[in-house]
């Protein structure tokens, strides 16, 4: 993924420190929703699929299963 094409300032994202703090506050349901979304996108044929798959595996390893 080419980070040069991302202009986070114009996209309205919070600074990294604030974002990391906010991510820690995801509910378990939100984390599972995000994981399902990432897994769906990772299955698509796109230049981002491998990055998305990596993030999906990372999140899956950090949250308890839905069972």
N, C-alpha and C positions, 0 to 999 in steps of 0.2 A: 504494500500500500504506500502510496506516495504522500507523505505528510505535507509536502510543499503545496498541494492543491487544497488543503484545508485552511480556511481562515476562521479560526475559532473566535477571534474578537468580534468579527462582524456577524457571527452566528448567534451571539448572545450567550455563550457558555460562561459559566462561572470560572474563576481561576482554579487551578489544579488543587490547591489546598482545600478550598470550599467544596469542590466536586467530590474529592475523596471523602470528606466528612459526610456529605449527603449520601454517597453510595453506601456507607456503613449503616444508614438508616432505612434501607429497603426492607420492607416486610418480607416474610418468607414467601407469601403468595406472589408478591411483585418479583422476587428473585426467580421463582419458578416460571412466571410469565415471560420474563426476560430470557431465561434459558430456552424455553420453547421457541421464542422468536428467533434467537440466535441459531438454534438447531435447524429451523426451517430455512433460514437464509443460507446457512452453511451447505445445504444440499443443492442449492442453485449453482448453475454454471456461471460463475462470475470471477473477476480478478480478485475479489475480496473473500471468496469462499474459504481459503485456507486460514486467513486471519480471523474470520468469524468463527470457524471451527475451533481454533485455538482458544478463543475467548469462551466459547460454549463449554469446552472441556475444563477450563480453569474455573468457571463458575460452578459447574456440576461437581467439581471436587471440593468446593467450599460450602455447599449447602446440603442439608439433609434431604433424602429422597422424599417424594410426595406421599409415599405409602403410608 
